[in-house]
């Protein structure tokens, strides 16, 4: 899901929110490249697909850990809802997602439709295009 939403770019670019990014949406400002990747990048001006996949695995693990912290019952959620919440945590980062207090409270109360509707009033919803539509649908449908 994240691969589809982010796309792959092996050279650095600025994402829609102005953050320097590479690979599958890897935020370079918050998470600089590991030393060996940085050396390769310095010599070649880009990373490899294998490196992008390694960064993605690490970023998904971090997003999953963030989702687990935000949603104590995360382990009981359907796989679709887990994927949607991991994608949101990946896209926003734990800190920004944690500020969606009303949405998070609704999710933690099991009020999935209300949570999805609440997301529609956020700036994030209008900034990420079809990604937000897919995530809200996944939250509603379970």
The first five atom37 places (N, CA, C, CB, O) and aatype in JSON, in Angstrom:
{
  "aatype": [20, 20, 20, 20, 20, 20, 20, 20, 20, 20, 20, 20, 20, 20, 20, 20, 20, 20, 20, 20, 20, 20, 20, 20, 20, 20, 20, 20, 20, 20, 20, 20, 20, 20, 20, 20, 20, 20, 20, 20, 20, 20, 20, 20, 20, 20, 20, 20, 20, 20, 20, 20, 20, 20, 20, 20, 20, 20, 20, 20, 20, 20, 20, 20, 20, 20, 20, 20, 20, 20, 20, 20, 20, 20, 20, 20, 20, 20, 20, 20, 20, 20, 20, 20, 20, 20, 20, 20, 20, 20, 20, 20, 20, 20, 20, 20, 20, 20, 20, 20, 20, 20, 20, 20, 20, 20, 20, 20, 20, 20, 20, 20, 20, 20, 20, 20, 20, 20, 20, 20, 20, 20, 20, 20, 20, 20, 20, 20, 20, 20, 20, 20, 20, 20, 20, 20, 20, 20, 20, 20, 20, 20],
  "atom_mask": [
    [1, 1, 1, 1, 1],
    [1, 1, 1, 1, 1],
    [1, 1, 1, 1, 1],
    [1, 1, 1, 1, 1],
    [1, 1, 1, 1, 1],
    [1, 1, 1, 1, 1],
    [1, 1, 1, 1, 1],
    [1, 1, 1, 1, 1],
    [1, 1, 1, 1, 1],
    [1, 1, 1, 1, 1],
    [1, 1, 1, 1, 1],
    [1, 1, 1, 1, 1],
    [1, 1, 1, 1, 1],
    [1, 1, 1, 1, 1],
    [1, 1, 1, 1, 1],
    [1, 1, 1, 1, 1],
    [1, 1, 1, 1, 1],
    [1, 1, 1, 1, 1],
    [1, 1, 1, 1, 1],
    [1, 1, 1, 1, 1],
    [1, 1, 1, 1, 1],
    [1, 1, 1, 1, 1],
    [1, 1, 1, 1, 1],
    [1, 1, 1, 1, 1],
    [1, 1, 1, 1, 1],
    [1, 1, 1, 1, 1],
    [1, 1, 1, 1, 1],
    [1, 1, 1, 1, 1],
    [1, 1, 1, 1, 1],
    [1, 1, 1, 1, 1],
    [1, 1, 1, 1, 1],
    [1, 1, 1, 1, 1],
    [1, 1, 1, 1, 1],
    [1, 1, 1, 1, 1],
    [1, 1, 1, 1, 1],
    [1, 1, 1, 1, 1],
    [1, 1, 1, 1, 1],
    [1, 1, 1, 1, 1],
    [1, 1, 1, 1, 1],
    [1, 1, 1, 1, 1],
    [1, 1, 1, 1, 1],
    [1, 1, 1, 1, 1],
    [1, 1, 1, 1, 1],
    [1, 1, 1, 1, 1],
    [1, 1, 1, 1, 1],
    [1, 1, 1, 1, 1],
    [1, 1, 1, 1, 1],
    [1, 1, 1, 1, 1],
    [1, 1, 1, 1, 1],
    [1, 1, 1, 1, 1],
    [1, 1, 1, 1, 1],
    [1, 1, 1, 1, 1],
    [1, 1, 1, 1, 1],
    [1, 1, 1, 1, 1],
    [1, 1, 1, 1, 1],
    [1, 1, 1, 1, 1],
    [1, 1, 1, 1, 1],
    [1, 1, 1, 1, 1],
    [1, 1, 1, 1, 1],
    [1, 1, 1, 1, 1],
    [1, 1, 1, 1, 1],
    [1, 1, 1, 1, 1],
    [1, 1, 1, 1, 1],
    [1, 1, 1, 1, 1],
    [1, 1, 1, 1, 1],
    [1, 1, 1, 1, 1],
    [1, 1, 1, 1, 1],
    [1, 1, 1, 1, 1],
    [1, 1, 1, 1, 1],
    [1, 1, 1, 1, 1],
    [1, 1, 1, 1, 1],
    [1, 1, 1, 1, 1],
    [1, 1, 1, 1, 1],
    [1, 1, 1, 1, 1],
    [1, 1, 1, 1, 1],
    [1, 1, 1, 1, 1],
    [1, 1, 1, 1, 1],
    [1, 1, 1, 1, 1],
    [1, 1, 1, 1, 1],
    [1, 1, 1, 1, 1],
    [1, 1, 1, 1, 1],
    [1, 1, 1, 1, 1],
    [1, 1, 1, 1, 1],
    [1, 1, 1, 1, 1],
    [1, 1, 1, 1, 1],
    [1, 1, 1, 1, 1],
    [1, 1, 1, 1, 1],
    [1, 1, 1, 1, 1],
    [1, 1, 1, 1, 1],
    [1, 1, 1, 1, 1],
    [1, 1, 1, 1, 1],
    [1, 1, 1, 1, 1],
    [1, 1, 1, 1, 1],
    [1, 1, 1, 1, 1],
    [1, 1, 1, 1, 1],
    [1, 1, 1, 1, 1],
    [1, 1, 1, 1, 1],
    [1, 1, 1, 1, 1],
    [1, 1, 1, 1, 1],
    [1, 1, 1, 1, 1],
    [1, 1, 1, 1, 1],
    [1, 1, 1, 1, 1],
    [1, 1, 1, 1, 1],
    [1, 1, 1, 1, 1],
    [1, 1, 1, 1, 1],
    [1, 1, 1, 1, 1],
    [1, 1, 1, 1, 1],
    [1, 1, 1, 1, 1],
    [1, 1, 1, 1, 1],
    [1, 1, 1, 1, 1],
    [1, 1, 1, 1, 1],
    [1, 1, 1, 1, 1],
    [1, 1, 1, 1, 1],
    [1, 1, 1, 1, 1],
    [1, 1, 1, 1, 1],
    [1, 1, 1, 1, 1],
    [1, 1, 1, 1, 1],
    [1, 1, 1, 1, 1],
    [1, 1, 1, 1, 1],
    [1, 1, 1, 1, 1],
    [1, 1, 1, 1, 1],
    [1, 1, 1, 1, 1],
    [1, 1, 1, 1, 1],
    [1, 1, 1, 1, 1],
    [1, 1, 1, 1, 1],
    [1, 1, 1, 1, 1],
    [1, 1, 1, 1, 1],
    [1, 1, 1, 1, 1],
    [1, 1, 1, 1, 1],
    [1, 1, 1, 1, 1],
    [1, 1, 1, 1, 1],
    [1, 1, 1, 1, 1],
    [1, 1, 1, 1, 1],
    [1, 1, 1, 1, 1],
    [1, 1, 1, 1, 1],
    [1, 1, 1, 1, 1],
    [1, 1, 1, 1, 1],
    [1, 1, 1, 1, 1],
    [1, 1, 1, 1, 1],
    [1, 1, 1, 1, 1],
    [1, 1, 1, 1, 1],
    [1, 1, 1, 1, 1]
  ],
  "atom_positions": [
    [[0.82, -1.19, 0.0], [0.0, 0.0, 0.0], [0.87, 1.26, 0.0], [-0.94, -0.01, 1.21], [0.61, 2.19, -0.76]],
    [[1.89, 1.29, 0.84], [2.77, 2.45, 0.9], [3.52, 2.6, -0.42], [3.76, 2.33, 2.08], [3.68, 3.72, -0.91]],
    [[3.98, 1.5, -1.0], [4.66, 1.58, -2.29], [3.75, 2.22, -3.33], [5.1, 0.19, -2.76], [4.19, 3.07, -4.11]],
    [[2.5, 1.82, -3.35], [1.54, 2.38, -4.32], [1.32, 3.87, -4.05], [0.2, 1.62, -4.26], [1.31, 4.68, -4.98]],
    [[1.14, 4.23, -2.79], [0.86, 5.62, -2.44], [2.06, 6.53, -2.65], [0.41, 5.7, -1.01], [1.89, 7.69, -3.01]],
    [[3.25, 6.04, -2.42], [4.44, 6.88, -2.48], [5.13, 6.86, -3.84], [5.42, 6.44, -1.43], [5.62, 7.89, -4.31]],
    [[5.15, 5.7, -4.48], [5.95, 5.57, -5.69], [7.43, 5.51, -5.34], [5.68, 6.74, -6.65], [7.81, 5.83, -4.21]],
    [[8.24, 5.11, -6.28], [9.68, 4.95, -6.04], [10.46, 6.01, -6.81], [10.15, 3.54, -6.46], [10.3, 6.18, -8.01]],
    [[11.32, 6.72, -6.07], [12.24, 7.68, -6.69], [13.6, 7.48, -6.05], [11.74, 9.17, -6.52], [13.77, 7.64, -4.84]],
    [[14.56, 7.13, -6.88], [15.89, 6.81, -6.37], [16.76, 8.04, -6.14], [16.58, 5.87, -7.32], [17.77, 7.97, -5.44]],
    [[16.38, 9.16, -6.74], [17.08, 10.42, -6.48], [16.22, 11.27, -5.55], [17.37, 11.18, -7.82], [14.99, 11.18, -5.59]],
    [[16.84, 12.08, -4.71], [16.08, 12.88, -3.75], [15.13, 13.87, -4.44], [17.04, 13.65, -2.83], [15.42, 14.37, -5.52]],
    [[14.01, 14.13, -3.79], [13.01, 15.07, -4.28], [12.31, 15.68, -3.08], [11.98, 14.36, -5.24], [12.4, 15.18, -1.96]],
    [[11.63, 16.77, -3.33], [10.84, 17.39, -2.27], [9.4, 16.92, -2.4], [10.93, 18.95, -2.34], [8.78, 17.09, -3.45]],
    [[8.88, 16.34, -1.34], [7.49, 15.85, -1.34], [6.53, 17.04, -1.3], [7.23, 14.9, -0.14], [6.96, 18.19, -1.23]],
    [[5.24, 16.76, -1.34], [4.23, 17.81, -1.4], [4.26, 18.74, -0.18], [2.86, 17.19, -1.52], [3.77, 19.87, -0.26]],
    [[4.81, 18.28, 0.93], [4.91, 19.16, 2.1], [6.29, 19.79, 2.24], [4.58, 18.38, 3.37], [6.63, 20.35, 3.28]],
    [[7.1, 19.69, 1.16], [8.38, 20.38, 1.12], [9.53, 19.7, 1.84], [8.22, 21.7, 1.68], [10.54, 20.34, 2.14]],
    [[9.39, 18.41, 2.13], [10.42, 17.67, 2.86], [11.28, 16.89, 1.86], [9.77, 16.71, 3.91], [10.75, 16.24, 0.96]],
    [[12.59, 16.95, 2.03], [13.5, 16.21, 1.17], [13.32, 14.71, 1.43], [14.98, 16.64, 1.41], [13.39, 14.25, 2.57]],
    [[13.08, 13.98, 0.36], [12.63, 12.59, 0.44], [13.36, 11.77, -0.61], [11.09, 12.48, 0.25], [13.82, 12.31, -1.61]],
    [[13.45, 10.45, -0.39], [14.04, 9.54, -1.38], [13.38, 8.17, -1.21], [15.6, 9.45, -1.22], [12.79, 7.88, -0.18]],
    [[13.51, 7.34, -2.24], [12.97, 5.99, -2.16], [11.46, 6.0, -2.18], [13.46, 5.29, -0.92], [10.85, 6.68, -3.0]],
    [[10.86, 5.25, -1.27], [9.4, 5.21, -1.12], [8.97, 6.17, -0.03], [8.91, 3.77, -0.79], [8.46, 5.75, 1.01]],
    [[9.19, 7.46, -0.24], [8.74, 8.46, 0.72], [9.56, 8.53, 2.0], [7.34, 8.2, 1.07], [9.05, 8.93, 3.04]],
    [[10.83, 8.13, 1.94], [11.69, 8.18, 3.14], [12.09, 9.63, 3.41], [12.96, 7.28, 2.95], [12.75, 10.27, 2.58]],
    [[11.7, 10.14, 4.57], [11.96, 11.51, 4.98], [13.42, 11.65, 5.41], [11.0, 11.93, 6.14], [13.82, 11.15, 6.46]],
    [[14.21, 12.33, 4.57], [15.64, 12.48, 4.86], [15.92, 13.47, 5.99], [16.37, 12.92, 3.62], [16.94, 13.37, 6.66]],
    [[15.03, 14.42, 6.19], [15.24, 15.4, 7.27], [15.11, 14.73, 8.63], [14.23, 16.56, 7.15], [15.91, 14.97, 9.53]],
    [[14.1, 13.88, 8.78], [13.87, 13.21, 10.06], [14.73, 11.96, 10.22], [12.4, 12.84, 10.2], [15.06, 11.57, 11.34]],
    [[15.09, 11.33, 9.1], [15.82, 10.06, 9.13], [16.92, 10.05, 8.06], [14.84, 8.87, 8.9], [16.71, 9.54, 6.96]],
    [[18.08, 10.6, 8.38], [19.17, 10.61, 7.4], [19.53, 9.18, 6.97], [20.4, 11.31, 7.98], [19.28, 8.22, 7.69]],
    [[20.12, 9.07, 5.79], [20.53, 7.76, 5.3], [21.58, 7.15, 6.21], [21.08, 7.87, 3.87], [22.42, 7.86, 6.75]],
    [[21.54, 5.83, 6.39], [22.63, 5.16, 7.11], [23.96, 5.42, 6.4], [22.35, 3.62, 7.22], [23.99, 5.71, 5.2]],
    [[25.05, 5.32, 7.13], [26.37, 5.69, 6.62], [26.72, 5.02, 5.3], [27.43, 5.34, 7.65], [27.2, 5.68, 4.38]],
    [[26.47, 3.7, 5.17], [26.84, 3.01, 3.94], [26.01, 3.49, 2.74], [26.67, 1.5, 4.11], [26.52, 3.58, 1.63]],
    [[24.74, 3.79, 2.98], [23.91, 4.33, 1.9], [24.34, 5.75, 1.55], [22.42, 4.3, 2.3], [24.34, 6.14, 0.38]],
    [[24.69, 6.51, 2.56], [25.14, 7.89, 2.34], [26.41, 7.9, 1.49], [25.4, 8.61, 3.69], [26.56, 8.75, 0.61]],
    [[27.31, 6.97, 1.75], [28.54, 6.88, 0.93], [28.18, 6.57, -0.51], [29.5, 5.8, 1.49], [28.68, 7.22, -1.43]],
    [[27.32, 5.58, -0.72], [26.91, 5.21, -2.07], [26.23, 6.39, -2.75], [25.97, 3.99, -2.03], [26.5, 6.69, -3.91]],
    [[25.34, 7.05, -2.03], [24.64, 8.2, -2.58], [25.62, 9.31, -2.96], [23.62, 8.72, -1.57], [25.5, 9.92, -4.02]],
    [[26.59, 9.55, -2.11], [27.59, 10.58, -2.38], [28.36, 10.31, -3.67], [28.56, 10.69, -1.22], [28.71, 11.24, -4.39]],
    [[28.62, 9.06, -3.95], [29.35, 8.68, -5.17], [28.47, 8.65, -6.41], [30.0, 7.33, -4.99], [28.93, 8.94, -7.52]],
    [[27.19, 8.29, -6.24], [26.31, 8.01, -7.38], [25.14, 8.98, -7.55], [25.78, 6.64, -7.25], [24.48, 8.97, -8.59]],
    [[24.88, 9.8, -6.56], [23.78, 10.76, -6.66], [22.4, 10.15, -6.54], [23.88, 11.48, -7.94], [21.4, 10.83, -6.78]],
    [[22.33, 8.89, -6.18], [21.06, 8.2, -6.0], [21.28, 6.97, -5.14], [20.42, 7.82, -7.36], [22.42, 6.58, -4.86]],
    [[20.18, 6.36, -4.73], [20.25, 5.09, -4.02], [19.8, 3.99, -4.97], [19.38, 5.12, -2.72], [19.32, 4.28, -6.07]],
    [[19.94, 2.74, -4.56], [19.49, 1.62, -5.38], [18.09, 1.2, -4.95], [20.47, 0.43, -5.26], [17.6, 1.61, -3.9]],
    [[17.45, 0.38, -5.76], [16.13, -0.15, -5.41], [16.21, -0.98, -4.14], [15.56, -0.99, -6.56], [15.31, -0.93, -3.31]],
    [[17.28, -1.75, -4.0], [17.47, -2.56, -2.79], [17.55, -1.65, -1.56], [18.74, -3.43, -2.9], [16.97, -1.95, -0.52]],
    [[18.28, -0.55, -1.69], [18.38, 0.39, -0.57], [17.02, 1.0, -0.25], [19.39, 1.51, -0.9], [16.65, 1.14, 0.91]],
    [[16.26, 1.35, -1.29], [14.93, 1.91, -1.08], [14.04, 0.91, -0.35], [14.29, 2.31, -2.43], [13.29, 1.29, 0.55]],
    [[14.12, -0.36, -0.72], [13.34, -1.4, -0.04], [13.77, -1.56, 1.4], [13.46, -2.73, -0.78], [12.93, -1.75, 2.28]],
    [[15.07, -1.48, 1.66], [15.57, -1.58, 3.04], [15.07, -0.4, 3.88], [17.11, -1.62, 3.07], [14.66, -0.58, 5.03]],
    [[15.11, 0.81, 3.3], [14.6, 1.97, 4.02], [13.11, 1.82, 4.3], [14.86, 3.25, 3.21], [12.63, 2.15, 5.39]],
    [[12.38, 1.31, 3.31], [10.94, 1.13, 3.49], [10.63, 0.15, 4.61], [10.3, 0.64, 2.18], [9.75, 0.39, 5.43]],
    [[11.36, -0.96, 4.65], [11.15, -1.94, 5.74], [11.34, -1.29, 7.1], [12.11, -3.13, 5.58], [10.55, -1.49, 8.02]],
    [[12.4, -0.51, 7.22], [12.69, 0.18, 8.48], [11.6, 1.21, 8.79], [14.07, 0.88, 8.41], [11.16, 1.32, 9.94]],
    [[11.16, 1.94, 7.78], [10.13, 2.96, 7.99], [8.78, 2.32, 8.35], [9.98, 3.82, 6.74], [8.04, 2.87, 9.17]],
    [[8.46, 1.18, 7.75], [7.21, 0.49, 8.09], [7.25, -0.03, 9.52], [6.96, -0.69, 7.11], [6.26, 0.05, 10.24]],
    [[8.39, -0.54, 9.94], [8.53, -0.99, 11.32], [8.31, 0.17, 12.28], [9.92, -1.62, 11.55], [7.6, 0.03, 13.28]],
    [[8.91, 1.3, 11.99], [8.75, 2.48, 12.83], [7.3, 2.95, 12.85], [9.67, 3.61, 12.34], [6.77, 3.31, 13.91]],
    [[6.64, 2.95, 11.69], [5.23, 3.37, 11.61], [4.33, 2.39, 12.36], [4.78, 3.47, 10.14], [3.38, 2.81, 13.02]],
    [[4.63, 1.11, 12.27], [3.85, 0.1, 12.99], [4.0, 0.3, 14.49], [4.31, -1.33, 12.6], [3.01, 0.23, 15.22]],
    [[5.2, 0.55, 14.95], [5.42, 0.79, 16.38], [4.66, 2.03, 16.84], [6.92, 0.95, 16.67], [4.12, 2.06, 17.94]],
    [[4.63, 3.06, 15.99], [3.87, 4.27, 16.32], [2.38, 3.99, 16.42], [4.12, 5.34, 15.27], [1.72, 4.46, 17.34]],
    [[1.86, 3.21, 15.47], [0.43, 2.87, 15.49], [0.08, 2.06, 16.72], [0.05, 2.09, 14.22], [-0.98, 2.26, 17.32]],
    [[0.94, 1.15, 17.1], [0.71, 0.34, 18.3], [0.67, 1.24, 19.55], [1.81, -0.75, 18.45], [-0.14, 1.01, 20.45]],
    [[1.52, 2.25, 19.59], [1.52, 3.17, 20.74], [0.25, 4.01, 20.78], [2.75, 4.09, 20.68], [-0.3, 4.27, 21.85]],
    [[-0.23, 4.44, 19.61], [-1.42, 5.29, 19.55], [-2.71, 4.52, 19.81], [-1.5, 5.97, 18.22], [-3.67, 5.06, 20.35]],
    [[-2.72, 3.24, 19.41], [-3.94, 2.45, 19.45], [-3.69, 1.18, 20.25], [-4.44, 2.11, 18.02], [-3.25, 0.17, 19.7]],
    [[-3.98, 1.2, 21.55], [-3.68, 0.06, 22.42], [-4.3, -1.26, 21.95], [-4.17, 0.36, 23.81], [-3.73, -2.33, 22.22]],
    [[-5.43, -1.23, 21.25], [-6.06, -2.45, 20.76], [-5.68, -2.77, 19.32], [-7.57, -2.33, 20.87], [-6.36, -3.55, 18.65]],
    [[-4.61, -2.17, 18.84], [-4.18, -2.34, 17.45], [-4.13, -3.81, 17.03], [-2.8, -1.71, 17.24], [-4.54, -4.16, 15.92]],
    [[-3.65, -4.66, 17.92], [-3.52, -6.09, 17.59], [-4.86, -6.76, 17.28], [-2.85, -6.82, 18.74], [-4.88, -7.82, 16.65]],
    [[-5.97, -6.15, 17.71], [-7.29, -6.73, 17.45], [-7.94, -6.19, 16.17], [-8.21, -6.46, 18.63], [-8.97, -6.71, 15.74]],
    [[-7.36, -5.17, 15.57], [-7.95, -4.55, 14.39], [-7.82, -5.48, 13.18], [-7.27, -3.2, 14.09], [-6.93, -6.33, 13.13]],
    [[-8.72, -5.32, 12.23], [-8.62, -6.09, 10.98], [-7.33, -5.7, 10.25], [-9.87, -5.83, 10.06], [-6.76, -4.63, 10.5]],
    [[-6.88, -6.57, 9.37], [-5.65, -6.31, 8.63], [-5.79, -5.03, 7.79], [-5.3, -7.51, 7.72], [-4.84, -4.26, 7.69]],
    [[-6.95, -4.81, 7.19], [-7.15, -3.59, 6.39], [-7.02, -2.33, 7.24], [-8.54, -3.62, 5.71], [-6.41, -1.35, 6.82]],
    [[-7.6, -2.36, 8.43], [-7.49, -1.19, 9.31], [-6.05, -1.0, 9.79], [-8.43, -1.33, 10.51], [-5.56, 0.12, 9.86]],
    [[-5.38, -2.09, 10.1], [-3.96, -1.99, 10.48], [-3.16, -1.35, 9.36], [-3.39, -3.38, 10.81], [-2.36, -0.44, 9.61]],
    [[-3.36, -1.81, 8.13], [-2.62, -1.26, 6.99], [-2.91, 0.23, 6.82], [-2.98, -2.03, 5.7], [-2.01, 1.02, 6.56]],
    [[-4.18, 0.61, 6.95], [-4.56, 2.01, 6.81], [-3.87, 2.87, 7.87], [-6.08, 2.17, 6.91], [-3.36, 3.95, 7.57]],
    [[-3.85, 2.4, 9.11], [-3.25, 3.17, 10.2], [-1.73, 3.21, 10.1], [-3.67, 2.6, 11.55], [-1.12, 4.22, 10.44]],
    [[-1.13, 2.13, 9.65], [0.32, 2.13, 9.44], [0.67, 3.11, 8.32], [0.84, 0.71, 9.1], [1.64, 3.86, 8.43]],
    [[-0.12, 3.1, 7.26], [0.11, 4.03, 6.15], [0.0, 5.48, 6.64], [-0.89, 3.77, 5.01], [0.82, 6.32, 6.28]],
    [[-1.01, 5.77, 7.45], [-1.15, 7.13, 7.98], [0.03, 7.51, 8.86], [-2.45, 7.25, 8.78], [0.54, 8.63, 8.78]],
    [[0.47, 6.59, 9.7], [1.59, 6.86, 10.59], [2.88, 7.04, 9.78], [1.76, 5.73, 11.63], [3.72, 7.87, 10.13]],
    [[3.03, 6.27, 8.73], [4.17, 6.43, 7.82], [4.12, 7.81, 7.18], [4.17, 5.32, 6.74], [5.12, 8.53, 7.17]],
    [[2.97, 8.17, 6.65], [2.82, 9.41, 5.91], [2.97, 10.65, 6.79], [1.47, 9.44, 5.23], [3.64, 11.61, 6.42]],
    [[2.34, 10.63, 7.95], [2.34, 11.78, 8.84], [3.49, 11.78, 9.84], [1.04, 11.83, 9.57], [3.94, 12.84, 10.27]],
    [[3.95, 10.6, 10.2], [4.88, 10.48, 11.32], [4.09, 10.37, 12.61], [5.85, 11.67, 11.36], [2.98, 10.89, 12.71]],
    [[4.67, 9.7, 13.58], [3.98, 9.48, 14.86], [3.54, 10.79, 15.51], [4.88, 8.71, 15.81], [2.4, 10.91, 15.96]],
    [[4.44, 11.76, 15.55], [4.16, 13.01, 16.27], [2.96, 13.74, 15.67], [5.39, 13.92, 16.25], [2.07, 14.17, 16.4]],
    [[2.94, 13.88, 14.35], [1.8, 14.58, 13.73], [0.51, 13.77, 13.84], [2.1, 14.87, 12.26], [-0.55, 14.34, 14.08]],
    [[0.59, 12.44, 13.66], [-0.61, 11.62, 13.79], [-1.15, 11.68, 15.22], [-0.32, 10.17, 13.38], [-2.36, 11.63, 15.43]],
    [[-0.26, 11.77, 16.2], [-0.72, 11.81, 17.6], [-1.53, 13.08, 17.89], [0.48, 11.73, 18.55], [-2.27, 13.13, 18.87]],
    [[-1.39, 14.1, 17.04], [-2.14, 15.34, 17.22], [-3.56, 15.27, 16.65], [-1.39, 16.49, 16.58], [-4.33, 16.21, 16.81]],
    [[-3.9, 14.18, 15.99], [-5.26, 13.97, 15.5], [-6.08, 13.4, 16.66], [-5.28, 13.0, 14.25], [-6.61, 12.29, 16.56]],
    [[-6.18, 14.15, 17.72], [-6.72, 13.66, 18.99], [-8.14, 13.11, 18.83], [-6.72, 14.78, 20.02], [-8.43, 12.01, 19.29]],
    [[-9.03, 13.87, 18.2], [-10.41, 13.43, 18.09], [-10.5, 12.14, 17.25], [-11.28, 14.53, 17.45], [-11.2, 11.2, 17.63]],
    [[-9.8, 12.11, 16.14], [-9.81, 10.9, 15.3], [-9.26, 9.72, 16.08], [-8.98, 11.13, 14.01], [-9.84, 8.63, 16.06]],
    [[-8.16, 9.91, 16.76], [-7.55, 8.82, 17.52], [-8.47, 8.33, 18.63], [-6.21, 9.27, 18.12], [-8.56, 7.13, 18.89]],
    [[-9.16, 9.26, 19.29], [-10.12, 8.86, 20.32], [-11.25, 8.03, 19.73], [-10.68, 10.1, 21.04], [-11.69, 7.05, 20.32]],
    [[-11.73, 8.43, 18.55], [-12.8, 7.68, 17.89], [-12.32, 6.28, 17.5], [-13.29, 8.44, 16.65], [-13.05, 5.3, 17.67]],
    [[-11.1, 6.19, 16.97], [-10.55, 4.88, 16.62], [-10.44, 4.01, 17.86], [-9.16, 5.02, 15.94], [-10.84, 2.84, 17.85]],
    [[-9.92, 4.57, 18.93], [-9.76, 3.8, 20.16], [-11.09, 3.4, 20.78], [-8.95, 4.58, 21.16], [-11.15, 2.46, 21.57]],
    [[-12.16, 4.12, 20.43], [-13.5, 3.77, 20.9], [-14.21, 2.82, 19.93], [-14.35, 5.04, 21.1], [-15.35, 2.42, 20.17]],
    [[-13.53, 2.46, 18.84], [-14.13, 1.56, 17.86], [-15.17, 2.22, 16.98], [-14.75, 0.4, 18.56], [-15.98, 1.54, 16.36]],
    [[-15.15, 3.52, 16.92], [-16.11, 4.28, 16.1], [-15.46, 4.6, 14.74], [-16.56, 5.6, 16.83], [-15.07, 5.73, 14.46]],
    [[-15.37, 3.57, 13.93], [-14.61, 3.65, 12.68], [-15.21, 4.62, 11.67], [-14.52, 2.28, 12.06], [-14.48, 5.4, 11.06]],
    [[-16.53, 4.59, 11.49], [-17.16, 5.5, 10.54], [-16.97, 6.95, 10.95], [-18.66, 5.19, 10.41], [-16.65, 7.81, 10.12]],
    [[-17.16, 7.22, 12.23], [-16.98, 8.58, 12.73], [-15.53, 9.03, 12.6], [-17.42, 8.67, 14.19], [-15.26, 10.18, 12.26]],
    [[-14.6, 8.13, 12.85], [-13.17, 8.46, 12.71], [-12.86, 8.83, 11.26], [-12.28, 7.28, 13.17], [-12.17, 9.82, 11.0]],
    [[-13.35, 8.03, 10.33], [-13.11, 8.29, 8.91], [-13.74, 9.62, 8.5], [-13.67, 7.15, 8.04], [-13.13, 10.39, 7.76]],
    [[-14.95, 9.89, 8.98], [-15.6, 11.17, 8.66], [-14.83, 12.33, 9.26], [-17.05, 11.17, 9.16], [-14.71, 13.39, 8.64]],
    [[-14.31, 12.15, 10.46], [-13.54, 13.21, 11.12], [-12.28, 13.55, 10.34], [-13.18, 12.79, 12.55], [-11.87, 14.71, 10.3]],
    [[-11.66, 12.55, 9.74], [-10.45, 12.79, 8.96], [-10.7, 13.73, 7.79], [-9.88, 11.49, 8.45], [-9.8, 14.45, 7.36]],
    [[-11.92, 13.74, 7.28], [-12.25, 14.58, 6.13], [-12.13, 16.07, 6.43], [-13.66, 14.27, 5.65], [-12.02, 16.88, 5.51]],
    [[-12.14, 16.43, 7.7], [-12.04, 17.84, 8.07], [-10.59, 18.28, 8.3], [-12.85, 18.1, 9.33], [-10.34, 19.43, 8.66]],
    [[-9.65, 17.37, 8.1], [-8.24, 17.71, 8.36], [-7.55, 18.24, 7.11], [-7.49, 16.49, 8.88], [-7.97, 17.96, 5.99]],
    [[-6.52, 19.0, 7.32], [-5.69, 19.5, 6.22], [-5.05, 18.32, 5.48], [-4.58, 20.47, 6.74], [-4.94, 18.33, 4.26]],
    [[-4.63, 17.32, 6.23], [-4.02, 16.13, 5.65], [-4.91, 15.52, 4.58], [-3.72, 15.09, 6.74], [-4.44, 15.15, 3.51]],
    [[-6.2, 15.41, 4.87], [-7.15, 14.77, 3.95], [-7.12, 15.42, 2.57], [-8.56, 14.83, 4.52], [-7.14, 14.73, 1.55]],
    [[-7.07, 16.74, 2.54], [-7.08, 17.44, 1.25], [-5.7, 17.46, 0.59], [-7.57, 18.86, 1.44], [-5.6, 17.69, -0.61]],
    [[-4.64, 17.22, 1.36], [-3.29, 17.29, 0.81], [-2.85, 16.01, 0.11], [-2.32, 17.61, 1.9], [-2.01, 16.07, -0.79]],
    [[-3.38, 14.87, 0.5], [-2.81, 13.6, 0.01], [-3.66, 12.91, -1.06], [-2.62, 12.67, 1.15], [-3.39, 11.78, -1.44]],
    [[-4.68, 13.59, -1.53], [-5.46, 13.08, -2.65], [-6.13, 11.74, -2.4], [-4.59, 12.96, -3.84], [-6.77, 11.54, -1.37]],
    [[-5.96, 10.82, -3.36], [-6.63, 9.52, -3.29], [-6.19, 8.67, -2.1], [-6.37, 8.75, -4.56], [-6.92, 7.78, -1.66]],
    [[-5.01, 8.95, -1.57], [-4.54, 8.2, -0.4], [-5.54, 8.32, 0.74], [-3.15, 8.71, 0.04], [-5.88, 7.33, 1.38]],
    [[-6.01, 9.53, 1.0], [-6.95, 9.73, 2.1], [-8.29, 9.05, 1.82], [-7.17, 11.23, 2.35], [-8.92, 8.51, 2.74]],
    [[-8.72, 9.06, 0.58], [-9.97, 8.36, 0.23], [-9.86, 6.87, 0.52], [-10.32, 8.59, -1.25], [-10.76, 6.26, 1.1]],
    [[-8.72, 6.27, 0.09], [-8.51, 4.84, 0.32], [-8.43, 4.52, 1.81], [-7.23, 4.37, -0.38], [-9.03, 3.55, 2.27]],
    [[-7.7, 5.32, 2.55], [-7.54, 5.07, 3.99], [-8.89, 5.17, 4.69], [-6.54, 6.07, 4.61], [-9.22, 4.31, 5.51]],
    [[-9.66, 6.19, 4.4], [-10.97, 6.34, 5.05], [-11.88, 5.17, 4.71], [-11.63, 7.67, 4.64], [-12.6, 4.67, 5.57]],
    [[-11.85, 4.72, 3.46], [-12.67, 3.58, 3.06], [-12.24, 2.33, 3.82], [-12.56, 3.35, 1.55], [-13.09, 1.55, 4.25]],
    [[-10.94, 2.13, 3.97], [-10.44, 0.95, 4.68], [-10.83, 0.99, 6.16], [-8.9, 0.86, 4.55], [-11.15, -0.04, 6.75]],
    [[-10.81, 2.18, 6.76], [-11.23, 2.3, 8.15], [-12.7, 1.98, 8.3], [-10.95, 3.71, 8.68], [-13.1, 1.3, 9.26]],
    [[-13.52, 2.45, 7.38], [-14.96, 2.2, 7.47], [-15.31, 0.74, 7.22], [-15.7, 3.06, 6.46], [-16.13, 0.16, 7.94]],
    [[-14.69, 0.14, 6.22], [-15.06, -1.21, 5.82], [-14.45, -2.3, 6.7], [-14.65, -1.45, 4.41], [-14.98, -3.41, 6.81]],
    [[-13.33, -1.95, 7.32], [-12.68, -2.95, 8.17], [-12.04, -3.96, 7.4], [-13.59, -3.59, 9.08], [-11.44, -4.88, 7.95]]
  ]
}
